[in-house]
Amino acid sequence: MCKNCVQDFRIRPIRAKSTCPSSEEFQYLDGVIYGADYAENPGLQAAITQFKYKFNRQLVDYFAELVCRKLKELRMLGWKRAALIPVPLHKKRLNYRGFNQAELIARATANRYGKDTRVLNPLMRVKNTSQQAKLNKKERQLNLTEAFEIAEDLESLSGKVCFIVDDVCTTGATLDNCARVLKENGIKKVYGLVVARAFK
């Protein structure tokens, strides 16, 4: 993939209200911001697969550019007191893969987002869940039951707007479960922030 490939991704236009779906779509998230529509971008699908499963880390800058383009479009780029929180991997999967793709995306995004933006890791994955891509919506929810816990004191998140970062959002189960843990521990505003949204 060359530097110009990202220009070929078809960016889903802003809806009448916003690309952040209303909170009615999720139980805990305040919305999900996504750079592109997964189904409309086969090139992006291939890039995410290559990044995630073939260990090609060089693609992360393209993904961060897509995300920041959408944040700028929504006038959310450069918000002060923003925290980017990668969806955590279980330690077994992290040891196998060698990196957390969500954290790489979060750090690359933070470099573009603004000097006051921090990447924080207040969550840990305590349950080694099955891969979500192979499950339906109900199975995804069950798979993620009690999968996440607080890993550290949340004082660093006080007063911040939190963005939970991942590569793809399909049903939103992973992001919503992360948001649940944060909100049950006092965090007020939590958005999902992903490279692509796969609508079902």
C-alpha positions as a LaTeX table, in Angstrom:
\begin{tabular}{lrrr}
\hline
Residue & $x$ (\AA) & $y$ (\AA) & $z$ (\AA) \\
\hline
Met1 & 0.00 & 0.00 & 0.00 \\
Cys2 & 1.45 & 3.38 & $-1.04$ \\
Lys3 & 0.98 & 6.80 & 0.55 \\
Asn4 & $-1.78$ & 7.67 & $-1.92$ \\
Cys5 & $-3.93$ & 4.61 & $-1.15$ \\
Val6 & $-5.71$ & 6.32 & 1.72 \\
Gln7 & $-7.01$ & 8.91 & $-0.75$ \\
Asp8 & $-8.89$ & 6.14 & $-2.56$ \\
Phe9 & $-10.91$ & 5.10 & 0.49 \\
Arg10 & $-14.52$ & 6.22 & 0.12 \\
Ile11 & $-15.31$ & 8.32 & 3.16 \\
Arg12 & $-18.91$ & 8.03 & 4.33 \\
Pro13 & $-20.41$ & 11.54 & 4.41 \\
Ile14 & $-21.77$ & 13.04 & 7.60 \\
Arg15 & $-25.41$ & 12.19 & 8.18 \\
Ala16 & $-28.01$ & 14.90 & 8.68 \\
Lys17 & $-27.31$ & 14.97 & 12.41 \\
Ser18 & $-23.87$ & 13.47 & 12.92 \\
Thr19 & $-21.72$ & 10.43 & 12.31 \\
Cys20 & $-21.94$ & 9.83 & 16.03 \\
Pro21 & $-25.04$ & 7.63 & 16.37 \\
Ser22 & $-27.38$ & 8.58 & 19.17 \\
Ser23 & $-26.95$ & 6.93 & 22.52 \\
Glu24 & $-30.11$ & 4.92 & 21.79 \\
Glu25 & $-27.99$ & 2.61 & 19.62 \\
Phe26 & $-25.78$ & 1.71 & 22.59 \\
Gln27 & $-26.37$ & 1.22 & 26.27 \\
Tyr28 & $-23.29$ & 3.06 & 27.53 \\
Leu29 & $-21.50$ & 4.76 & 24.63 \\
Asp30 & $-22.37$ & 8.35 & 23.76 \\
Gly31 & $-21.70$ & 7.52 & 20.11 \\
Val32 & $-19.18$ & 6.02 & 17.70 \\
Ile33 & $-17.00$ & 8.07 & 15.35 \\
Tyr34 & $-15.62$ & 6.18 & 12.36 \\
Gly35 & $-13.29$ & 7.14 & 9.54 \\
Ala36 & $-14.93$ & 5.12 & 6.77 \\
Asp37 & $-17.63$ & 2.58 & 5.98 \\
Tyr38 & $-16.08$ & $-0.89$ & 6.07 \\
Ala39 & $-18.38$ & $-2.43$ & 3.43 \\
Glu40 & $-17.80$ & 0.37 & 0.92 \\
Asn41 & $-14.02$ & 0.11 & 1.10 \\
Pro42 & $-12.57$ & $-3.29$ & 0.09 \\
Gly43 & $-9.13$ & $-1.70$ & $-0.02$ \\
Leu44 & $-9.51$ & $-0.62$ & 3.57 \\
Gln45 & $-10.75$ & $-4.09$ & 4.55 \\
Ala46 & $-7.59$ & $-5.60$ & 3.06 \\
Ala47 & $-5.43$ & $-3.02$ & 4.82 \\
Ile48 & $-6.99$ & $-3.72$ & 8.22 \\
Thr49 & $-6.58$ & $-7.48$ & 7.74 \\
Gln50 & $-2.95$ & $-7.01$ & 6.74 \\
Phe51 & $-2.33$ & $-4.74$ & 9.72 \\
Lys52 & $-4.06$ & $-6.95$ & 12.26 \\
Tyr53 & $-3.21$ & $-10.48$ & 11.20 \\
Lys54 & $-0.10$ & $-10.15$ & 9.03 \\
Phe55 & 1.63 & $-7.89$ & 11.52 \\
Asn56 & 2.11 & $-4.96$ & 9.12 \\
Arg57 & 2.44 & $-2.02$ & 11.50 \\
Gln58 & 3.33 & 0.50 & 8.80 \\
Leu59 & $-0.35$ & 0.94 & 7.92 \\
Val60 & $-1.17$ & 2.61 & 11.23 \\
Asp61 & $-0.41$ & 6.11 & 9.92 \\
Tyr62 & $-3.04$ & 5.70 & 7.18 \\
Phe63 & $-5.63$ & 4.68 & 9.75 \\
Ala64 & $-4.81$ & 7.61 & 12.04 \\
Glu65 & $-5.16$ & 9.98 & 9.08 \\
Leu66 & $-8.65$ & 8.62 & 8.33 \\
Val67 & $-9.74$ & 8.97 & 11.95 \\
Cys68 & $-8.37$ & 12.51 & 12.32 \\
Arg69 & $-9.98$ & 13.58 & 9.05 \\
Lys70 & $-13.36$ & 12.57 & 10.45 \\
Leu71 & $-12.67$ & 14.25 & 13.82 \\
Lys72 & $-11.79$ & 17.45 & 11.99 \\
Glu73 & $-14.97$ & 17.18 & 9.92 \\
Leu74 & $-16.96$ & 16.88 & 13.15 \\
Arg75 & $-15.01$ & 19.75 & 14.72 \\
Met76 & $-13.76$ & 17.44 & 17.44 \\
Leu77 & $-10.09$ & 17.57 & 16.46 \\
Gly78 & $-7.87$ & 19.27 & 19.02 \\
Trp79 & $-10.36$ & 19.06 & 21.88 \\
Lys80 & $-8.58$ & 19.83 & 25.10 \\
Arg81 & $-8.87$ & 17.29 & 27.89 \\
Ala82 & $-9.37$ & 14.36 & 25.52 \\
Ala83 & $-8.13$ & 10.88 & 26.40 \\
Leu84 & $-7.63$ & 8.06 & 23.90 \\
Ile85 & $-8.13$ & 4.62 & 25.46 \\
Pro86 & $-7.16$ & 1.58 & 23.37 \\
Val87 & $-9.37$ & $-1.50$ & 23.65 \\
Pro88 & $-7.07$ & $-3.83$ & 25.62 \\
Leu89 & $-5.99$ & $-7.27$ & 24.43 \\
His90 & $-5.76$ & $-10.24$ & 26.76 \\
Lys91 & $-2.12$ & $-10.90$ & 27.65 \\
Lys92 & $-2.14$ & $-14.25$ & 25.79 \\
Arg93 & $-3.26$ & $-12.63$ & 22.54 \\
Leu94 & $-0.88$ & $-9.73$ & 23.08 \\
Asn95 & 2.02 & $-12.14$ & 23.52 \\
Tyr96 & 1.02 & $-13.98$ & 20.34 \\
Arg97 & 0.49 & $-10.90$ & 18.18 \\
Gly98 & 3.31 & $-8.86$ & 19.68 \\
Phe99 & 1.35 & $-5.60$ & 19.67 \\
Asn100 & $-2.07$ & $-4.17$ & 20.38 \\
Gln101 & $-3.41$ & $-2.74$ & 17.11 \\
Ala102 & $-5.79$ & $-0.43$ & 19.00 \\
Glu103 & $-2.93$ & 1.09 & 20.97 \\
Leu104 & $-0.87$ & 1.72 & 17.84 \\
Ile105 & $-3.85$ & 3.47 & 16.24 \\
Ala106 & $-4.44$ & 5.50 & 19.42 \\
Arg107 & $-0.82$ & 6.67 & 19.62 \\
Ala108 & $-0.65$ & 7.58 & 15.94 \\
Thr109 & $-3.93$ & 9.48 & 16.31 \\
Ala110 & $-2.72$ & 11.29 & 19.44 \\
Asn111 & 0.32 & 12.54 & 17.53 \\
Arg112 & $-2.05$ & 14.27 & 15.10 \\
Tyr113 & $-4.85$ & 15.13 & 17.51 \\
Gly114 & $-3.20$ & 17.73 & 19.72 \\
Lys115 & $-0.47$ & 18.23 & 22.26 \\
Asp116 & $-2.85$ & 17.92 & 25.21 \\
Thr117 & $-4.20$ & 14.53 & 24.09 \\
Arg118 & $-3.04$ & 11.54 & 26.10 \\
Val119 & $-3.16$ & 7.81 & 25.43 \\
Leu120 & $-4.14$ & 6.08 & 28.65 \\
Asn121 & $-4.65$ & 2.44 & 29.57 \\
Pro122 & $-7.14$ & 2.36 & 32.46 \\
Leu123 & $-8.72$ & $-0.92$ & 31.29 \\
Met124 & $-7.49$ & $-4.49$ & 31.28 \\
Arg125 & $-8.94$ & $-7.55$ & 29.58 \\
Val126 & $-9.26$ & $-10.27$ & 32.19 \\
Lys127 & $-11.13$ & $-12.77$ & 30.01 \\
Asn128 & $-9.47$ & $-14.38$ & 26.98 \\
Thr129 & $-12.49$ & $-14.05$ & 24.71 \\
Ser130 & $-13.15$ & $-15.77$ & 21.40 \\
Gln131 & $-12.64$ & $-13.67$ & 18.27 \\
Gln132 & $-15.67$ & $-11.42$ & 17.87 \\
Ala133 & $-15.65$ & $-11.60$ & 14.06 \\
Lys134 & $-16.90$ & $-15.20$ & 14.18 \\
Leu135 & $-19.88$ & $-14.46$ & 16.45 \\
Asn136 & $-23.37$ & $-13.01$ & 16.02 \\
Lys137 & $-24.61$ & $-10.05$ & 18.06 \\
Lys138 & $-25.98$ & $-12.08$ & 20.98 \\
Glu139 & $-22.88$ & $-14.29$ & 21.10 \\
Arg140 & $-20.66$ & $-11.20$ & 21.10 \\
Gln141 & $-22.42$ & $-9.81$ & 24.15 \\
Leu142 & $-22.11$ & $-13.11$ & 26.03 \\
Asn143 & $-18.50$ & $-13.47$ & 24.95 \\
Leu144 & $-17.66$ & $-10.09$ & 26.50 \\
Thr145 & $-19.46$ & $-10.57$ & 29.81 \\
Glu146 & $-17.05$ & $-9.48$ & 32.58 \\
Ala147 & $-14.22$ & $-9.33$ & 30.04 \\
Phe148 & $-12.92$ & $-5.91$ & 31.15 \\
Glu149 & $-11.92$ & $-4.42$ & 34.49 \\
Ile150 & $-10.28$ & $-1.25$ & 35.74 \\
Ala151 & $-6.50$ & $-1.60$ & 35.65 \\
Glu152 & $-5.47$ & 1.62 & 37.38 \\
Asp153 & $-6.75$ & 4.64 & 39.26 \\
Leu154 & $-9.03$ & 6.77 & 37.09 \\
Glu155 & $-7.90$ & 10.12 & 38.51 \\
Ser156 & $-6.01$ & 10.80 & 35.26 \\
Leu157 & $-9.37$ & 10.68 & 33.42 \\
Ser158 & $-11.11$ & 13.18 & 35.68 \\
Gly159 & $-12.88$ & 15.82 & 33.60 \\
Lys160 & $-11.77$ & 14.31 & 30.30 \\
Val161 & $-13.82$ & 13.22 & 27.32 \\
Cys162 & $-12.82$ & 9.61 & 26.64 \\
Phe163 & $-12.49$ & 7.99 & 23.23 \\
Ile164 & $-12.23$ & 4.18 & 23.21 \\
Val165 & $-10.07$ & 3.32 & 20.21 \\
Asp166 & $-10.31$ & 0.19 & 18.04 \\
Asp167 & $-9.87$ & $-0.77$ & 14.39 \\
Val168 & $-13.42$ & $-1.82$ & 13.44 \\
Cys169 & $-16.84$ & $-1.49$ & 15.08 \\
Thr170 & $-19.53$ & $-3.96$ & 13.99 \\
Thr171 & $-22.20$ & $-4.33$ & 16.66 \\
Gly172 & $-20.37$ & $-2.08$ & 19.11 \\
Ala173 & $-20.35$ & $-4.77$ & 21.82 \\
Thr174 & $-16.65$ & $-4.43$ & 22.62 \\
Leu175 & $-16.72$ & $-0.64$ & 22.77 \\
Asp176 & $-19.96$ & $-0.60$ & 24.77 \\
Asn177 & $-18.58$ & $-3.04$ & 27.35 \\
Cys178 & $-15.48$ & $-0.89$ & 27.77 \\
Ala179 & $-17.71$ & 2.18 & 28.16 \\
Arg180 & $-19.78$ & 0.35 & 30.78 \\
Val181 & $-16.74$ & $-0.23$ & 32.99 \\
Leu182 & $-15.65$ & 3.40 & 32.68 \\
Lys183 & $-19.10$ & 4.86 & 33.35 \\
Glu184 & $-19.70$ & 2.57 & 36.30 \\
Asn185 & $-16.53$ & 4.08 & 37.74 \\
Gly186 & $-17.59$ & 7.69 & 37.30 \\
Ile187 & $-16.54$ & 8.69 & 33.77 \\
Lys188 & $-19.20$ & 10.93 & 32.20 \\
Lys189 & $-18.55$ & 11.08 & 28.43 \\
Val190 & $-17.33$ & 8.06 & 26.44 \\
Tyr191 & $-17.22$ & 7.77 & 22.64 \\
Gly192 & $-16.01$ & 5.00 & 20.41 \\
Leu193 & $-13.34$ & 5.99 & 17.87 \\
Val194 & $-12.63$ & 3.50 & 15.09 \\
Val195 & $-11.05$ & 3.34 & 11.65 \\
Ala196 & $-14.12$ & 1.72 & 10.08 \\
Arg197 & $-17.72$ & 0.90 & 10.90 \\
Ala198 & $-19.15$ & $-2.39$ & 9.61 \\
Phe199 & $-22.93$ & $-2.02$ & 9.62 \\
Lys200 & $-25.09$ & $-5.11$ & 10.19 \\
\hline
\end{tabular}
